[in-house]
């Protein structure tokens, strides 16, 4: 109950609605509600013009040829999604938003981020999107016909408590969208720092206070052969304010974060 009260005071109670499910013999009105809800969730609250809608996928859903899960896949694989969140964002922000839009939660750890960086680097855009929608977590949470929703507003089994706090950095009220292309959680996840809950600020996303802490980042080149990886390990010490850019630079060059620890 405490978390629901907190989210209400932060303006997120509008997201605490019953999940929407497409049921057999649904009316055209029901289908319209489902379609609009999928666009709203997957496209981060962006308004979709009629010319941008995926008419073919919508028709397939109306005819019963595909499930809601496959319609979600169509939207996430579309050029509209790519233009909104892939081409305009850093790789870290893109993955951050994929978690939010497709699994209804923020990433839990640096390991999760690194796993999806690797999927994209090795297999490309389509495989990265499919890795969420084909996951056991997606199936257990939404099945075939429930529209994905922001489930980490509430306590969810199997998710860390910190995920609840991080949700408020990605989800800042019902009137906001995900057009901001800067990563919100890169530092807190990489350094495993707690994320404080703050009231919504002007604009999208939480505002983190700067600190005087320094961190040691240990990393390795992920593309190196397994037998050589131990020889390619490197480390660097950066200020808190430099960490976000440094982590992104490591990922851009194919590196993989091993650990981030605070130093004196």
N, C-alpha and C positions, 0 to 999 in steps of 0.2 A: 504493500500500500504506500509505503514511503516513496518509492521510486515513481509511482503514478502521480503522487502529489507534487513531487519535484518537477516532473515533466510538465505538469499543468502550469506551475508558476513560471516556467521557462518558455511557455507558449507552444509546447509540442503536443498538447492534449488532442489537437485536431488529428494527429496521426494515430491515436489510440482508438481505432475503430475495429469492428469485427472483420475478420478476413473475408474477402469476396471469393466465392467459388462458382464456377459455371456448372450448373446442374443440367441433367437431361431434360429435354423439352423446354429449355429456357425461351422466353419471349424475346422479341426484337429489342424491347426496352432493356431487358436484362443483359443482352449481348452488348448493347451500346455502353452500358455501365461498365462491363468487364473490359471492353476495348479501351475506353477512356482511362480506366484505372491502370491498365498495363502501360499505356503511353506515359502516364503521370509518374509511375514508379520507375520504369526503366530509363526514361529520359530526364529524370531528376527535376520533375515539376515544371518542365518546359511546355509552353503552349505549342500544340501541333496544328499547323494550318492544314486545310483540306488538301492542298497541293502536295503536302509532305507526307500524308498518311499512306500506309502500306495497303492499298486497296486489294491487292491479290491475296495477301495473308489474311486480311479481314474477311474476305469472301470465303476463304478456306475454313476459317474458324466458324463463321455463320453456318456453313454447310456441314459442319461436323467432320471435316476432312483432317483437321489438326486439333490438338489440344491447346489449352492455355499455355502450357509449358513450351510448346513449339511456336506459338505466337510470340512469346517472350523472346525466344531464340531469334525469330525473324527480325524483331525490332532491334535487338542487341547486335545482330550481324549486319544491319542495314547501313547504308552510306550516311543516313541521318545521324545515327549513333556515332559513327566514326568521325564525322565532321564536328560533332558537338563535344566529344570527349577524348578521342584518340589523336587526331591531327593537331588539336589546339592545346593539349596538355602534356606535361612531362610523363614519362613512363610510370613513375611512382604515383602520380595523381590519377592516371588512367586506371591502374590496378586498385587503388583506394576506392574509386567510384564504382568499379565493377563489383566489388564486395558489397557496397551499399545498395546498388541498383538490383543486383541479381540474387544476393543471399540475405539482404535486409539487415546487414550488420557491418561494422568496420572490421578491418583485418585485426587479428589477435596478436601477431608476433612478427618479428623480422623474418623468421623462417617461412611464414606464409607468403610474405612479400617476395622473398627470394625464389620460392617455388614458382610463383607466377611469372616473375621476370624470366626464369629459365624456360618455362613453357612458351612464352612469347618468342624469346630468342631462338629457340630450337624449332618450333612448329608454326609460329606465325599467329596472326590476329584471330583467325577462326578457331583455332585450337584453344587459345586463351579464353575466349568467350564460352566455348563448349565445356571447358573444364569446370566452370561454375554450374552450368545448367545440367550437366550430366552427373554431377557429384551426388554422393549419398546424402549429404547434408541438404541439398536442394530437394531431393525426392522426399526425404523424411519431413521436411518443413512445409513444403507446398504441394507435393504430389503432382498430378498431371493437370489439375484444373483450378488450383487456388492461385490467385494473383499474388506475386511476391509483395511483402509489406515490411515495414521497419520493425522487425520482431525484437531487436535488441533494446527497444525502449523499455520493455519489460524484462524480468529475470527469465532467462532461457537456459534450460539444462545443457551442460556441456560447454557453455561460454564463460569466460572469466568475468569477474565483477568489473574489471577495468574496461571491458567492452561497453558497458552501459555508459560510463563517463565519456568515452571516445565518441559515442554516438552523437553527443551534443556538439561535438566539433564538426560533424558532417551534416547534421540535421538541425537547422537553426530557425525553425518556425515554418508554418504552412505557406507563407508568401514568398519564401526564398527559392532559388534555383541553384543548379550546380554549374553555372557558367564560369565561376571563378576557377582558373586553371592551375592554381598553386596548391601543392599538397598540404594537407592540414595536420597529418599525424606522423610525418616522416621522422621528426626528432623524438617524439615521445615513444614511438615504437622502436626505433633503432637503439635508443639509450635505455629502453624499458623504464621510462619515467612515468609517474602518475599523471593523469590528465585531470586538471581541476575543472569542476562544473562552474560555468560563468553564465550570467544572464545574456541573452542575445544582444550582440552589438550591432551597430549600423553596418549593413553589408552582410555578406555570407561568410560564416565560419567563425570559430572562436579565436580569441586573441591571446597568445601566450606571452607571459612576461619574460624578459631576458634574464639570464642568470650569469654569474661569473664562473660557473663550473667549466671544467675542461674534461675531455673524454678521449680515451684511446680506442681507435677503431682498428681492429685486426681483420684483414681480408685476404682473399686469394683469388687468382684468376680461374674462374670456373671452367673455362674452355681448355685448360691445360690437361694433359693426360693424368689419370688418377695417380700413377706412380710418381708424377712430378709435382703434384699439388703442394706437398709439404715443403718443397724447395721454393715455391713461388709465393709463400706467405709473406705479407707485408703488414706494417702498422704505421699509423700516424696519430698525432695528438692534435686535437682541434678545440677551439672554443665552442660553447653551446651555439652561438650565433652562426658558426661556420659549418655545423654538422649536417644540416639539410643539403647544402650544396655538395659537400664532400661525399655523402652517401650516394647522391645522384650521379656524381662523376665516376664513382667506383662501378655502379651498375652500367653506366653508358659504355665503359671500356670492357664489359664482360666479366667484371669481378663479382665476387660473392662475399657478403659480410659474414665473418666468423663470430665476432663478438664486439660489443661496445661497452666499455667499462669506464666508470668515473675515475679520474686521477686527482691527486692532491694538487 
